[in-house]
Amino acid sequence: MLHHRLARAATALHAAYGVLMIVFLLAPLLAMVPLSFSAGSFLSYPLPGWSLQWYRKVFSEGPWVAALANSLVVGLASTVLATALGTAAAFAIARRNLPVRRSLLGLLLAPMIVPPVITGLGMYFLFSRLGLTASLPGLVLAHTVLATPFVVITVTATLQQFDMNLLRAAYSLGAPPWRAFAGVAVPCILPGIVSGALFAFITSFDEVVVAIFIAGPAQRTLPRQMFDGIRDTIDPSIIAMSTFLMVVAAMAVGLSAWLSSRAAPSQRASVPATP
């Protein structure tokens, strides 16, 4: 009886600790949300009144909408490229007979480890020689490099539960490699691919350091617009756009968690039972 009580107490303490950590991390963010509905012109508590004027400002024609459009174009383009490249790389890494497998994985994950300032500076010197600075293709390629590791991680984790014998069975039945991959592997690992694509999009949509080095005035993204706004002057319009970005990120994380919860049953179903 005492053992069960101690176990329940430990579980309760663990849950309480988790809740406190979530509150500690989210409280500063949530405290800024009411400021986006302020009727005043400054960031101050208590609020002088409630208004949607700052949301109307950021979503009306102007620099905020142009920056949002650039972020969407760059984010979607880099997500497509990162998802294709990351899925192919993860599938190659999942094969046990690949030479220098660990070294290749470390190379693919390097953009996550190297500080963004060093990455942005290196890309600037390289892209300036290739004529890709201050251009949309250059910014898309730069964000693809930063987003691909997230696809590699999620798809590689999903492939750990995938039975490669299914592909061999497809080969033995006469399916070409591309047909076997598209018809057998992709449906089984689709939740991991979609989760990786979501993380790739959020990575591109939220990136600012590399955009400062690579993008020109015409390729100003939303995070860079926010950075310039904070540097010049601070008004609640920045908080309004930040709240919008938090909602987008929360939706993406929720969708990724939902896909991950659905991935396990589908992966167990794809593995044939042992007689």
Secondary structure, 3 states (H helix, E strand, C coil): CHHHHHHHHHHHHHHHHHHHHHHHHHHHHHHHHHHHHECCCCCCCCCCCECCHHHHHHCCCCHHHHHHHHHHHHHHHHHHHHHHHHHHHHHHHHCCCCCCHHHHHHHHCHHHHCCHHHHHHHHHHHHHHHCCCCCHHHHHHHHHHHHHHHHHHHHHHHHCCCCCHHHHHHHHCCCCHHHHHHHHHHHHHHHHHHHHHHHHHHHHHHCCHHHHHHCCHHHCCHHHHHHHHHHHCCCHHHHHHHHHHHHHHHHHHHHHHHHHHHHHHHHHHHCCCCC
